[in-house]
Amino acid sequence: QVQLAESGGGVVQIGDSLRLSCAASGRTFSAYAVAWFRQAPGQDREFVAGVSWSAAIKEYAHSVQGRFTISRDSAKNTVYLQMSDLKSEDTAVYYCAARFGIERSPSKYDYWGQGTQVTVSS
């Protein structure tokens, strides 16, 4: 069993940076891939970025490639999403999720956090 808790969301300006954290509990967390998803009002939940259990593999959605960086600190059981050059279209609730192996479909994930709101305003 894995419990996930996101933090770090907030209201920022266009072009600003923000770092989200996903803190996990559970002895087997280090064996899981972790992904960030986001969901804007009225839209489907979409894949943002994912990192493998070893951090050797990282995947990004085209819309955030070059602006967002995913990383994990196994000692702290935490996965981060560093977001830079934020745009208004990045506004959404951001969720972290865990499973064995990175997948881009949210339906394939076993564990989810409660989400954290990111609002990018002009």
Salt bridges, closest charged atoms under 4 A:
GLU46 OE2 - ARG38 NE 2.60
GLU59 OE1 - ARG104 NE 3.22
ASP90 OD1 - ARG38 NH1 2.85
ASP90 OD2 - ARG67 NH1 2.79
